[in-house]
Every structure is written in C-alpha cells, then in structure tokens.
Amino acid sequence: MKPSEDIKPISYFKAHASEVIADVSNNQKTLIITQNGEAKVVVQDIRTFEQFQESLALLKILALSANHLKEGRVKPIKNAFDDLQKRIREIE
C-alpha cells in the first residue's frame, strides 16, 4: 500500500463511492478516508479484512504462547499427548 495513492478526502469518496468500492474490492486495496485533512476511516475489501483478522488472531496466539513460556506454563509434548489420551478415554 502506498499511502500517497491510497488516501482520499471524504468529498472524493462521496462523489465516487461506487467506483471506490469497486476498485477497493477488485484490487484488494485498503483506502484511507480523510475529513478536514485528518485520517478518519479505513475502507477495505472483505477478503483483506478477513486476512487481517486471521493474522491478528495468530499474533495473539503467539503472544499468549510467549507469555506461557516466560511464566513456565509449559509441559513436554509427550505429557500433553498423554493427558489428551487420558481425557479421551474418560469420555468414551
């Protein structure tokens, strides 16, 4: 994304909404809309938004994992699988 190309004033967005939406959607772009010279909103196509949300979820999982490692809240994989097998046997 080149911010210089992907920033438009709200007046442009109002006048060209259908074109902007088509461009954003077809090219999986992100557009920044300004109001009074200040960035106010972001317009994204749904696929880009979903990918961003998935990436964010993975980053949160990574951060939680890093915290668990720091706090010593880990166990060897063999123990983890043994615990899972035990739980499965209890359910059956």
C-alpha positions as CSV (number, residue, x, y, z in Angstrom):
1,M,0.0,0.0,0.0
2,K,1.3,3.4,-1.0
3,P,-0.3,5.9,1.4
4,S,0.2,8.7,-1.1
5,E,-2.0,6.9,-3.6
6,D,-4.5,5.4,-1.2
7,I,-5.6,8.4,0.8
8,K,-8.7,10.3,-0.4
9,P,-10.8,13.1,1.1
10,I,-14.3,12.3,2.1
11,S,-15.6,14.5,-0.6
12,Y,-14.0,12.3,-3.2
13,F,-15.4,9.2,-1.6
14,K,-18.9,10.7,-1.5
15,A,-18.7,11.7,-5.2
16,H,-17.2,8.4,-6.4
17,A,-18.4,5.8,-3.8
18,S,-19.3,3.1,-6.3
19,E,-16.1,3.5,-8.2
20,V,-14.0,3.5,-5.0
21,I,-15.8,0.4,-3.7
22,A,-15.3,-1.5,-6.9
23,D,-11.6,-0.5,-7.0
24,V,-11.0,-1.5,-3.4
25,S,-12.9,-4.8,-3.8
26,N,-11.4,-5.8,-7.2
27,N,-7.8,-5.0,-6.2
28,Q,-8.0,-6.0,-2.5
29,K,-6.9,-2.5,-1.5
30,T,-7.1,-0.5,1.6
31,L,-8.1,3.1,1.4
32,I,-7.8,5.8,4.0
33,I,-10.5,8.5,4.0
34,T,-9.7,11.9,5.4
35,Q,-12.0,14.5,6.9
36,N,-10.7,18.1,7.3
37,G,-7.3,16.8,6.4
38,E,-7.2,14.2,9.2
39,A,-7.4,10.4,8.6
40,K,-10.7,9.2,9.9
41,V,-11.7,5.8,8.5
42,V,-10.3,2.9,6.5
43,V,-12.1,1.2,3.7
44,Q,-11.1,-2.4,3.0
45,D,-12.4,-5.2,0.8
46,I,-13.8,-8.1,2.9
47,R,-11.1,-10.5,1.9
48,T,-8.3,-8.2,3.1
49,F,-10.3,-7.5,6.3
50,E,-10.7,-11.3,6.9
51,Q,-7.0,-11.9,6.3
52,F,-6.1,-9.1,8.7
53,Q,-8.4,-10.6,11.4
54,E,-6.9,-14.0,10.9
55,S,-3.3,-12.6,11.1
56,L,-4.3,-10.7,14.3
57,A,-5.7,-13.9,15.9
58,L,-2.5,-15.7,15.1
59,L,-0.4,-12.9,16.6
60,K,-2.5,-13.1,19.8
61,I,-1.9,-16.8,20.0
62,L,1.8,-16.2,19.5
63,A,1.8,-13.6,22.2
64,L,0.0,-15.9,24.6
65,S,2.4,-18.7,23.9
66,A,5.4,-16.4,24.6
67,N,3.8,-15.4,27.9
68,H,3.2,-19.0,28.8
69,L,6.9,-19.8,28.1
70,K,8.0,-16.8,30.2
71,E,5.8,-18.0,33.1
72,G,6.9,-21.6,32.8
73,R,3.3,-22.7,32.0
74,V,4.5,-25.4,29.5
75,K,4.9,-29.2,29.6
76,P,6.7,-31.7,27.4
77,I,4.7,-32.7,24.3
78,K,4.7,-36.4,25.5
79,N,2.9,-35.3,28.7
80,A,0.5,-33.2,26.7
81,F,-0.5,-36.1,24.5
82,D,-0.7,-38.5,27.4
83,D,-3.1,-36.1,29.1
84,L,-5.2,-35.8,25.9
85,Q,-5.4,-39.6,25.6
86,K,-6.4,-39.9,29.2
87,R,-9.2,-37.3,28.7
88,I,-10.4,-39.2,25.5
89,R,-10.5,-42.5,27.5
90,E,-12.6,-40.8,30.2
91,I,-15.1,-39.6,27.6
92,E,-15.5,-42.9,25.9
